[in-house]
Amino acid sequence: MSGLIDKLKDVSKDALGTFVVLDEDEEAAAGDQTAPAPPRPSAGGASASTAGPAAGTVSSGAAAAPDPEFVQQLKAAVDACPAKALPQFRALFDALSAVGDPATRTQLALSAAQASHGFGAAQVASAIDDRLKLLAGEKSAFDQAVKEETEQSVGAKQAQIEKTRAEITKKIEEIKALEAKAAELGQAVTEARGAIDDNAARFAASYAVVEAELAAERARVAPFLTSPAKQP
């Protein structure tokens, strides 16, 4: 099983070789962790989906192809079973390769096993059942490893995603507040400019009135001047 787990960890690390690195402070808090893409399932059916889908991961709907390395390691695990009936039966079955009919070939192999080793179909089936239990144990251990690897590797990145989204929301709210403040200031500027323009217009109109009155008075006295008055 250690080989299967090591490959799972290698796959998860390789999948995120170009992932964004955590900030230094965040790395110290979260550890040196990278988020894996879902690992390929073993021949026993283990897959990343057993640990539940992680946010941001992409899974393919197509069935994965068996991994030769996983198959080899799983076979090695079940072959460690001490029950010898199955390998002995296999040897006899292989030796009868000249028999074309599978049922006849099986019957002959079982008869030979009974005659030479003293066991029959029940012992072969029991040996197969023992190996199926070992295989199920491998699957259970691998599924648990997938769960732990997902929690360890994906957890920190997922927390970062949520933190970043919260920061984005906060920044959006800050931007909205600044936009509202800018709009208020713009309205204040418009009102102030309007008041200034109104005062300037009233001043200009008032100036024209006083200037016209003075000009009229000046015109009335002008004919009586003995010499051209010096213009002010």
Backbone bond lengths (Angstrom), bond angles and torsions (degrees), N, CA, C in turn:
res aa  C-N    CA-C-N  psi(-1)  N-CA   C-N-CA  omega(-1)  CA-C   N-CA-C  phi
1 M - - - 1.471 - - 1.514 111.83 -
2 S 1.362 117.81 -31.15 1.462 120.05 -178.19 1.520 111.08 -58.23
3 G 1.334 116.86 -36.52 1.461 119.50 179.03 1.505 111.93 -65.75
4 L 1.321 117.23 -39.79 1.468 121.05 178.18 1.514 110.73 -63.88
5 I 1.345 116.38 -43.64 1.471 120.90 -178.73 1.523 110.42 -66.37
6 D 1.340 116.65 -42.13 1.468 119.84 179.21 1.522 110.59 -60.40
7 K 1.332 116.57 -41.16 1.467 119.32 179.63 1.515 110.73 -66.49
8 L 1.335 116.69 -37.85 1.465 120.44 177.06 1.517 110.61 -59.22
9 K 1.335 116.46 -45.60 1.468 120.14 -179.97 1.528 110.90 -65.66
10 D 1.344 116.66 -40.07 1.463 119.42 178.95 1.513 111.35 -62.85
11 V 1.340 116.30 -41.06 1.467 120.22 179.08 1.516 110.62 -61.66
12 S 1.350 115.91 -43.47 1.460 119.42 -178.19 1.518 111.76 -65.49
13 K 1.352 116.20 -36.81 1.468 119.29 179.51 1.526 111.14 -71.47
14 D 1.336 116.59 -43.31 1.464 120.31 -179.77 1.518 111.62 -63.78
15 A 1.333 116.99 -35.01 1.464 120.69 -176.09 1.505 111.52 -64.53
16 L 1.337 117.57 -28.23 1.458 120.40 -177.78 1.521 111.66 -115.15
17 G 1.300 116.71 32.75 1.453 119.69 -179.74 1.512 113.34 -62.73
18 T 1.348 117.16 -25.65 1.469 121.02 -179.54 1.508 111.64 -110.55
19 F 1.349 117.25 16.42 1.465 119.81 -178.49 1.518 109.89 -69.62
20 V 1.322 117.20 154.32 1.458 122.36 179.65 1.519 109.83 -61.71
21 V 1.331 117.44 132.22 1.458 121.62 -178.27 1.519 109.47 -79.39
22 L 1.334 116.07 142.62 1.455 120.63 177.80 1.522 110.46 -64.26
23 D 1.346 116.34 153.25 1.449 120.21 170.54 1.520 109.06 -60.26
24 E 1.326 117.23 156.26 1.455 120.73 -173.82 1.518 111.87 -58.66
25 D 1.345 116.50 -44.31 1.461 119.45 -179.97 1.510 111.21 -66.06
26 E 1.338 116.63 -39.45 1.457 120.96 -178.84 1.514 110.71 -70.30
27 E 1.358 117.20 -32.76 1.457 119.85 177.77 1.515 110.54 -65.89
28 A 1.366 115.59 -37.51 1.452 118.78 179.69 1.506 111.38 -64.99
29 A 1.341 116.36 -34.02 1.462 120.73 -179.08 1.511 111.74 -80.48
30 A 1.330 116.99 -39.82 1.464 120.06 -173.11 1.519 113.20 -94.53
31 G 1.325 117.79 -16.64 1.462 119.76 -176.70 1.508 110.05 88.30
32 D 1.330 114.71 168.58 1.460 119.70 179.37 1.509 108.51 -82.55
33 Q 1.341 116.35 88.66 1.456 121.09 -174.68 1.504 109.74 -128.42
34 T 1.320 115.80 144.10 1.450 122.07 176.95 1.494 109.76 -128.00
35 A 1.338 117.77 147.72 1.464 121.33 -175.98 1.511 110.86 -88.40
36 P 1.347 118.20 126.66 1.455 120.02 -177.26 1.506 113.00 -87.74
37 A 1.341 113.50 152.40 1.464 117.40 163.96 1.504 106.77 -75.09
38 P 1.333 119.31 158.12 1.466 120.49 -178.07 1.514 111.41 -58.60
39 P 1.368 118.49 125.83 1.469 120.18 -179.73 1.501 111.21 -71.40
40 R 1.328 114.64 157.79 1.460 119.76 178.15 1.513 109.95 -68.83
41 P 1.328 118.23 143.55 1.458 120.55 179.29 1.506 111.22 -73.93
42 S 1.353 115.60 155.60 1.457 120.39 176.53 1.506 109.31 -81.34
43 A 1.342 114.69 175.07 1.461 119.67 179.11 1.504 110.86 -63.47
44 G 1.366 116.98 -23.32 1.447 120.48 179.70 1.499 112.91 -79.83
45 G 1.316 117.25 -3.49 1.461 120.21 174.94 1.505 113.82 102.72
46 A 1.365 120.51 3.00 1.447 121.09 -179.24 1.505 109.06 -72.61
47 S 1.301 116.67 140.07 1.459 121.30 178.96 1.505 108.92 -151.54
48 A 1.352 115.87 167.03 1.458 120.73 -179.88 1.503 111.72 -63.80
49 S 1.319 117.35 -21.91 1.464 119.46 -177.88 1.515 111.94 -66.63
50 T 1.345 118.17 -19.81 1.461 120.17 -179.78 1.514 111.17 -67.11
51 A 1.326 116.91 -22.33 1.452 119.85 178.97 1.503 111.68 -90.72
52 G 1.304 118.47 1.22 1.455 122.09 -179.67 1.506 109.66 91.21
53 P 1.333 118.29 145.76 1.459 120.60 -178.95 1.510 111.05 -69.57
54 A 1.308 116.64 135.94 1.452 121.24 176.36 1.506 109.45 -96.87
55 A 1.355 115.11 144.75 1.457 118.86 -178.96 1.511 109.60 -62.68
56 G 1.326 116.53 137.94 1.451 121.31 178.35 1.497 114.04 89.02
57 T 1.347 118.80 -9.25 1.447 120.06 178.82 1.509 109.89 -87.09
58 V 1.326 114.47 153.24 1.458 120.48 179.54 1.513 107.92 -119.60
59 S 1.308 118.62 122.97 1.457 122.25 179.71 1.509 109.74 -114.64
60 S 1.313 115.28 146.51 1.452 120.37 -179.61 1.510 110.18 -92.11
61 G 1.317 115.92 140.60 1.454 120.17 178.61 1.515 112.00 -77.50
62 A 1.340 117.90 -15.37 1.458 121.50 -178.48 1.521 109.75 -76.67
63 A 1.339 116.48 146.73 1.459 121.37 178.90 1.526 109.09 -69.54
64 A 1.345 115.68 138.16 1.460 120.19 -179.67 1.527 109.84 -78.47
65 A 1.307 115.66 151.00 1.470 120.62 176.56 1.521 109.06 -80.34
66 P 1.322 117.82 148.26 1.470 119.92 177.47 1.523 110.93 -59.43
67 D 1.309 115.69 142.28 1.461 121.71 177.51 1.526 108.24 -91.70
68 P 1.329 119.08 117.77 1.474 120.90 -177.95 1.523 112.84 -55.15
69 E 1.327 116.79 -36.28 1.464 119.66 -179.21 1.522 110.55 -69.28
70 F 1.335 117.18 -41.73 1.462 120.56 176.45 1.529 110.43 -62.41
71 V 1.332 115.91 -45.23 1.467 120.23 179.96 1.529 110.12 -57.77
72 Q 1.322 116.15 -44.91 1.464 120.80 -178.67 1.527 110.95 -62.47
73 Q 1.323 116.80 -44.18 1.460 120.30 -178.08 1.526 111.56 -69.62
74 L 1.321 117.13 -36.90 1.469 120.39 177.87 1.531 110.66 -66.73
75 K 1.321 116.39 -41.17 1.467 119.44 177.58 1.517 110.83 -63.92
76 A 1.333 116.31 -38.96 1.461 119.59 178.62 1.522 110.41 -63.83
77 A 1.331 116.91 -36.59 1.462 120.90 -179.84 1.523 111.23 -66.54
78 V 1.347 116.87 -45.10 1.466 118.81 -177.95 1.528 111.46 -75.39
79 D 1.313 117.58 -26.84 1.461 120.60 178.94 1.522 111.75 -71.57
80 A 1.341 116.11 -11.87 1.466 119.20 176.50 1.522 111.67 -76.47
81 C 1.333 116.85 -4.76 1.465 121.58 178.29 1.536 109.21 -60.04
82 P 1.346 117.60 132.94 1.478 119.59 -177.48 1.524 114.15 -75.17
83 A 1.349 117.58 -14.63 1.465 119.30 -178.55 1.527 109.30 -67.80
84 K 1.355 117.66 118.60 1.455 122.34 -172.52 1.524 113.57 -91.57
85 A 1.319 117.74 -6.32 1.464 119.35 -174.95 1.527 111.87 -60.84
86 L 1.344 116.53 -40.00 1.474 119.18 -176.42 1.524 112.25 -67.20
87 P 1.335 120.70 -52.51 1.477 118.35 179.71 1.524 112.70 -61.41
88 Q 1.332 117.74 -33.68 1.462 119.67 177.66 1.533 110.87 -67.77
89 F 1.336 115.55 -40.94 1.463 119.23 176.45 1.531 110.53 -64.03
90 R 1.346 116.26 -41.94 1.466 119.41 179.38 1.524 111.08 -59.34
91 A 1.329 115.70 -41.54 1.472 119.37 -179.11 1.521 110.57 -62.35
92 L 1.330 116.18 -42.59 1.464 119.76 178.59 1.529 111.17 -68.28
93 F 1.332 116.84 -39.50 1.464 121.17 179.39 1.530 109.88 -63.63
94 D 1.328 117.10 -43.17 1.471 120.56 179.23 1.529 110.92 -65.43
95 A 1.317 116.09 -34.95 1.467 119.48 -179.10 1.526 111.92 -67.46
96 L 1.337 116.77 -20.45 1.468 121.25 179.99 1.535 111.58 -98.74
97 S 1.306 116.38 32.69 1.466 120.48 -177.35 1.525 112.70 -62.63
98 A 1.299 116.93 -20.17 1.463 119.84 -179.72 1.527 111.94 -72.24
99 V 1.345 116.59 -17.92 1.472 120.18 179.22 1.526 107.83 -81.41
100 G 1.314 116.64 120.76 1.456 120.49 -173.68 1.518 114.52 -77.74
101 D 1.321 118.58 -35.60 1.451 121.10 -176.48 1.534 109.80 -80.44
102 P 1.339 119.48 122.58 1.463 121.50 -176.72 1.527 112.84 -61.43
103 A 1.335 117.21 -40.32 1.463 119.55 -178.90 1.525 110.92 -65.18
104 T 1.329 116.67 -44.78 1.465 120.77 178.62 1.527 109.95 -63.57
105 R 1.302 115.92 -41.32 1.468 120.67 -179.88 1.530 110.39 -62.67
106 T 1.334 116.45 -41.14 1.462 120.51 178.50 1.524 111.12 -65.17
107 Q 1.328 115.69 -45.24 1.469 119.99 179.80 1.519 111.43 -60.33
108 L 1.305 116.80 -42.69 1.458 120.97 179.49 1.531 110.98 -65.67
109 A 1.362 116.09 -39.88 1.464 119.58 179.42 1.520 111.00 -65.65
110 L 1.341 116.64 -39.19 1.465 120.22 178.04 1.530 111.14 -67.30
111 S 1.302 116.75 -39.75 1.471 120.18 177.44 1.518 110.41 -63.19
112 A 1.313 116.68 -41.72 1.456 120.56 178.77 1.524 110.60 -66.40
113 A 1.350 117.09 -37.55 1.463 120.60 178.49 1.521 110.59 -64.73
114 Q 1.324 116.36 -40.70 1.462 120.70 178.86 1.523 110.57 -63.97
115 A 1.310 115.21 -41.06 1.462 119.72 -177.03 1.524 112.24 -72.81
116 S 1.338 116.40 -40.12 1.473 119.16 -173.36 1.532 113.50 -95.02
117 H 1.324 117.90 -30.07 1.469 120.41 -174.85 1.524 113.14 -120.26
118 G 1.307 117.32 -11.53 1.445 120.17 176.63 1.515 115.30 79.87
119 F 1.293 118.35 24.56 1.472 120.36 175.50 1.515 109.46 -132.87
120 G 1.357 114.67 158.34 1.450 119.76 -179.36 1.519 111.64 -125.82
121 A 1.343 114.95 -154.87 1.467 120.58 -174.94 1.527 112.24 -61.55
122 A 1.332 118.22 -36.05 1.470 121.42 -178.05 1.522 110.96 -62.63
123 Q 1.332 116.70 -41.67 1.464 119.48 179.99 1.539 111.07 -69.61
124 V 1.327 116.59 -36.91 1.474 119.62 177.69 1.525 109.94 -64.93
125 A 1.337 115.99 -44.14 1.469 119.59 179.35 1.523 110.90 -63.03
126 S 1.352 116.38 -39.58 1.460 120.17 178.78 1.529 111.15 -63.76
127 A 1.341 116.34 -39.87 1.471 120.21 178.34 1.531 110.77 -65.21
128 I 1.342 116.07 -37.08 1.472 119.70 177.31 1.530 110.09 -66.57
129 D 1.357 116.24 -41.95 1.466 120.20 179.27 1.529 111.35 -61.34
130 D 1.340 116.04 -39.72 1.472 119.47 177.74 1.525 110.78 -60.96
131 R 1.316 116.14 -40.32 1.464 120.13 179.96 1.529 111.09 -70.44
132 L 1.325 116.68 -35.31 1.471 119.20 176.48 1.523 111.24 -63.45
133 K 1.340 115.91 -35.47 1.469 119.09 177.14 1.525 110.49 -66.22
134 L 1.337 115.50 -42.26 1.470 118.89 176.29 1.522 110.96 -61.43
135 L 1.332 116.46 -42.58 1.465 121.10 179.87 1.528 110.73 -63.05
136 A 1.358 115.88 -41.61 1.468 119.32 177.86 1.520 110.87 -63.43
137 G 1.345 116.46 -36.43 1.459 119.89 176.72 1.518 111.69 -63.77
138 E 1.336 116.23 -39.41 1.469 120.08 176.74 1.530 110.80 -61.86
139 K 1.336 115.48 -42.13 1.464 119.64 179.71 1.522 110.88 -64.60
140 S 1.338 116.57 -43.87 1.457 120.40 179.76 1.520 111.40 -61.20
141 A 1.338 115.93 -43.58 1.468 119.94 179.16 1.522 111.13 -65.69
142 F 1.327 116.15 -39.30 1.468 119.41 179.82 1.525 110.77 -67.80
143 D 1.340 116.69 -41.88 1.463 120.14 177.98 1.523 110.79 -60.00
144 Q 1.333 116.44 -41.47 1.466 120.18 178.33 1.523 110.54 -64.79
145 A 1.333 116.01 -39.61 1.468 119.70 178.14 1.524 111.10 -64.40
146 V 1.339 116.48 -38.96 1.466 120.27 177.03 1.524 110.13 -61.06
147 K 1.332 115.48 -44.06 1.468 120.15 -179.94 1.524 111.13 -61.72
148 E 1.351 116.07 -46.81 1.462 119.84 -179.14 1.519 111.64 -66.49
149 E 1.334 116.69 -40.86 1.467 119.93 179.36 1.529 110.66 -65.08
150 T 1.337 115.79 -38.20 1.468 119.67 178.45 1.521 110.62 -64.82
151 E 1.333 115.86 -45.74 1.463 119.30 -179.97 1.519 111.42 -63.47
152 Q 1.336 115.77 -40.04 1.461 119.68 -177.32 1.527 111.95 -73.82
153 S 1.325 116.13 -47.98 1.462 120.12 -173.15 1.521 112.54 -82.48
154 V 1.336 116.41 -43.45 1.469 120.15 -175.98 1.517 111.25 -82.50
155 G 1.353 116.01 -30.33 1.457 119.38 -173.57 1.513 113.84 -55.73
156 A 1.338 117.08 -47.17 1.468 120.11 -177.61 1.516 111.15 -64.82
157 K 1.339 116.35 -42.74 1.465 119.38 179.48 1.522 111.06 -66.69
158 Q 1.343 116.23 -38.95 1.451 119.26 179.67 1.527 110.13 -63.95
159 A 1.340 116.36 -40.30 1.467 119.83 176.85 1.519 110.54 -62.53
160 Q 1.334 116.09 -37.95 1.465 119.97 177.35 1.523 111.47 -63.82
161 I 1.342 114.81 -40.53 1.461 119.17 179.44 1.515 110.19 -60.02
162 E 1.338 116.21 -47.58 1.469 120.23 -179.20 1.518 110.84 -63.71
163 K 1.343 116.32 -40.76 1.461 120.25 178.88 1.528 110.79 -63.63
164 T 1.347 115.66 -42.46 1.463 119.84 -179.97 1.518 111.11 -65.08
165 R 1.346 116.45 -40.75 1.458 119.66 178.32 1.520 111.15 -63.32
166 A 1.342 116.35 -38.91 1.459 119.87 177.61 1.531 110.77 -64.26
167 E 1.333 115.80 -39.37 1.462 119.89 177.85 1.523 110.95 -65.88
168 I 1.337 116.21 -39.08 1.466 120.26 177.69 1.522 110.32 -61.43
169 T 1.343 115.53 -45.27 1.471 119.79 178.79 1.518 110.54 -60.57
170 K 1.339 116.12 -42.43 1.459 120.28 179.45 1.527 110.90 -63.01
171 K 1.338 116.24 -43.53 1.466 119.91 179.64 1.530 111.04 -64.15
172 I 1.338 115.91 -38.69 1.464 119.61 178.55 1.519 110.01 -61.43
173 E 1.344 116.22 -43.58 1.468 119.98 178.98 1.524 110.56 -64.14
174 E 1.331 116.50 -39.21 1.471 119.66 177.75 1.525 111.09 -64.38
175 I 1.339 115.77 -41.61 1.467 119.74 178.49 1.522 110.62 -63.07
176 K 1.341 116.31 -42.62 1.466 119.66 178.07 1.520 110.96 -61.13
177 A 1.349 116.76 -41.01 1.468 120.39 179.26 1.524 110.56 -64.90
178 L 1.340 116.59 -40.73 1.468 119.70 178.38 1.523 111.39 -67.13
179 E 1.328 116.63 -38.20 1.463 119.90 177.37 1.523 110.86 -63.80
180 A 1.343 116.36 -40.43 1.459 119.92 178.08 1.528 110.72 -65.21
181 K 1.341 116.30 -40.50 1.461 119.94 178.58 1.524 111.07 -65.26
182 A 1.345 115.58 -41.58 1.465 119.54 177.96 1.519 110.97 -62.79
183 A 1.346 116.69 -38.60 1.463 119.87 178.05 1.522 110.95 -64.74
184 E 1.356 117.44 -40.96 1.462 121.01 177.77 1.526 110.92 -63.45
185 L 1.348 115.52 -43.47 1.467 118.58 178.22 1.521 111.16 -64.18
186 G 1.332 115.81 -38.71 1.461 119.32 177.85 1.520 111.57 -62.51
187 Q 1.333 116.58 -40.90 1.461 120.38 177.89 1.518 110.42 -64.65
188 A 1.351 116.54 -40.47 1.460 120.59 178.68 1.529 110.78 -63.74
189 V 1.332 116.48 -40.82 1.469 120.82 177.89 1.526 110.42 -62.89
190 T 1.329 116.32 -43.66 1.471 120.03 178.98 1.524 111.35 -61.32
191 E 1.328 116.33 -44.61 1.462 120.15 179.71 1.523 111.40 -65.27
192 A 1.353 116.97 -42.30 1.464 120.33 179.26 1.521 111.03 -64.63
193 R 1.349 115.56 -43.29 1.468 119.13 178.88 1.532 110.67 -62.95
194 G 1.334 116.30 -40.00 1.463 119.91 178.75 1.521 111.65 -63.45
195 A 1.350 116.30 -41.73 1.467 119.88 179.28 1.524 110.64 -64.85
196 I 1.344 115.85 -42.02 1.473 119.65 178.93 1.529 110.68 -62.96
197 D 1.331 116.06 -44.65 1.466 119.79 -179.85 1.530 111.10 -63.59
198 D 1.338 115.81 -39.88 1.474 118.70 178.18 1.530 110.97 -62.61
199 N 1.356 116.67 -45.09 1.469 120.02 178.83 1.526 111.49 -62.54
200 A 1.348 114.90 -40.83 1.468 118.66 179.57 1.525 110.67 -63.96
201 A 1.351 115.69 -40.16 1.475 118.75 179.43 1.519 111.35 -66.11
202 R 1.351 116.67 -41.28 1.477 119.45 178.64 1.521 111.24 -65.72
203 F 1.350 115.67 -38.74 1.455 118.72 177.60 1.526 110.72 -62.57
204 A 1.322 116.94 -44.73 1.464 120.47 -179.20 1.527 110.95 -61.08
205 A 1.360 116.49 -41.73 1.473 120.06 178.96 1.531 110.71 -65.16
206 S 1.341 115.84 -41.55 1.470 120.24 179.86 1.524 110.79 -66.53
207 Y 1.323 115.40 -41.29 1.466 120.10 177.84 1.523 110.46 -59.26
208 A 1.320 116.44 -42.06 1.465 120.97 -179.01 1.531 111.13 -63.24
209 V 1.342 116.27 -38.22 1.477 120.13 179.59 1.529 110.65 -62.94
210 V 1.347 115.52 -50.87 1.463 120.27 -177.87 1.521 110.23 -65.33
211 E 1.323 116.57 -40.24 1.461 119.80 179.55 1.530 110.50 -63.65
212 A 1.335 116.27 -40.02 1.471 119.76 179.80 1.526 111.33 -65.28
213 E 1.339 116.12 -40.45 1.465 119.50 179.14 1.531 111.02 -62.83
214 L 1.318 116.09 -45.28 1.459 119.63 179.16 1.531 111.59 -65.03
215 A 1.326 115.60 -38.43 1.463 118.67 179.59 1.526 110.81 -65.37
216 A 1.323 117.05 -36.72 1.473 120.70 179.16 1.530 110.69 -66.51
217 E 1.320 115.46 -44.03 1.471 118.78 178.38 1.524 111.27 -63.46
218 R 1.313 114.97 -38.35 1.466 119.45 178.24 1.513 110.99 -64.27
219 A 1.294 116.25 -38.42 1.461 119.78 179.69 1.526 111.40 -67.41
220 R 1.360 117.31 -33.12 1.469 119.82 -179.04 1.533 112.30 -68.49
221 V 1.279 117.78 -35.32 1.455 120.43 -177.05 1.522 113.14 -90.03
222 A 1.288 116.52 -13.73 1.467 119.60 -176.00 1.527 113.69 -57.82
223 P 1.379 121.31 -40.55 1.471 120.27 -178.00 1.524 114.03 -65.04
224 F 1.295 116.46 -18.98 1.467 119.95 -175.59 1.517 112.46 -97.04
225 L 1.259 115.10 4.37 1.462 117.42 177.54 1.524 109.92 -77.88
226 T 1.363 119.96 130.49 1.462 123.23 179.78 1.511 111.00 -72.29
227 S 1.238 115.76 -27.93 1.476 120.74 175.90 1.530 107.22 -142.14
228 P 1.284 112.97 152.80 1.491 116.68 -179.62 1.531 110.79 -54.14
229 A 1.289 112.51 121.93 1.473 117.15 178.46 1.521 110.61 -67.48
230 K 1.297 110.53 144.17 1.458 115.75 178.76 1.523 109.43 -69.55
231 Q 1.235 112.30 124.38 1.468 117.04 -178.05 1.534 109.08 -62.20
232 P 1.313 113.51 134.46 1.473 115.84 177.89 1.516 110.42 -64.78
